[in-house]
């Protein structure tokens, strides 16, 4: 595994392949590797397809590191698609050039080109992940980032006997680039995936997939650390293991107050570490691990279930054992989702404090924002034809009624060079321009505005942001991910946020710290963070269909006065548009 005070170098080559090579973990030295590029097919659900992968692996290779490590990751693009990679949840302190979202912090890596992502992991340990951040390519381009504590620093929970990463994804028989392209052209909702997966495997509940099943083999009386990642494109997921209790200890690479549960909820972009305590004796059975969606909207979704199997080692005739199945919540069980998220609390102790912005410091700014998030429509762009969205329109999504338009030049590059004119507008509305009953009767006009607008913040601004779901085209949950920062979830509720009654109930003592939070269906969530990281930072819904429709925006944090408060210069190999 990676160690502190050394650089870890990985070379990722994008290939159309499912060929699996041994995983490489480097320790103590800097090494460069070239990987062979092959074109192979992948078979799942009786269907064979070619797909874009990293190093011939699906899911892609794991990155192991320790807190304090520097990572140099060279990405070489050998396919026709433009590529960019986001290191989801990494703070990227002053290293925004390595964050990865296409046309936000970098131009994408074109075919035949390469780029070295160079960043240091500061003050983080736990489970994160990497994924493509352009169009829908992250449907196959994703993998775990496992960050261990510094040497000699223990976990704040019992040391596990063993660790297993489990990454949820989706399997598509179709080409996802064609799926979203067709949806954007017609204005309608995209087709859904054909299956969910665990570590790339759909499991025995799908046709032709009995052999494509994740199996975890465990010993009795042991404690295992399961590192869960939701890399699915468009669905929050419930997860449970039959006849076993789960102890949640970490979310989004932040330790929390441990609590026990039979089922957990994990949104796209979120990670969860849990302790699995196995039974003290060999049970005469095997146990299903199930995940299926939590659905709040009326849009397209897959209502199927992915399954893995938990087996105890050395059991005789495991094929003849009974197989127990957990009971998962109903697809629309918002009550469970709400009660589960309320249990998440930061450790908030001397070793792992919860540094929640508390009071207004006159030396700095304190800014409050109120963002509505939800769906809307755009006029049909097809002449003499009717689009497939509501009432012949095209589906759109927006924040404060601004549907984000992707620029042709990377925002960070334009900002750094002082060439923002014609690329973006340095103004984003702090509040909805036209207030309305956000969760009640929708307004008659569902049309959104379109533009590339940014919030500009002075360095060290303390930010409070209320994100309010809307019912314009039906209320639904939105997992919002903020690049470049962690934030504290200080409050949430249902209905319209009340600026007089709700803030006194905010938790400013031990709120959970995250990088991705679900805006409740028909409700609101309040977060706080300190804008102490200069650069341009994307914020977007991690339901990929909503991002494609424009539910995204960006924050521009200006340089501070001190040298260590300024964005570093761009690397020489930064891709060009």
Buried (B, 14 or more C-beta within 10 A) or exposed (E): EBBBEBBBBBBBBBBBBBBBEEEBBBEEEEEEEEBEBEEBEBEBBEBEBBBBBBBBBBBBBBBBBBBBBBBBBBBBBBBEBBBBBBBBBBBBBBBBBBBBBBBBBBBBBBEEBBBBBBBBBBEBBBBBBBBBBBBBBBBBBBBBBBBBBEEEEEBBBBEBBBEBBBBBBBBBBBBBBEBBBBBBEBBBBBBBBBBBBBBBBBBBBBEEBEEBBBEBBBEEEBBBBBBBBBBBBBBBBBBBBBBBEBBBBBBBBBBBBBEEBBBBBBBBBBBBBBBBBBBEEBBEBBBBBBBBBBBBBEBBBBEBBBBBBBBBEEBEEBEEBEBBBBEBBEEBBBEBBBEBBEBBBBBBEEEBEBEBBEEEEEEBBBBBBBBBBBBBBBEBEBEEEEBBBBEBBBBBBBBBBBBBEBBEBBBBBBBBEEEBEEBBEEEBBEEBEEEBEBBEEBEEEBBBBBBBBBBBBEBBBBBBBBBBBBBBBBBBBBBBBBBBBBBBBBBBBBBBBEEEEBBEEBBBEBBBBBBBBBBBBBBBBBBBBBBBBBBBBBBBBBBBBBBBBBBBBBBBBBBBEEEEBBBBEBBEEBBEB
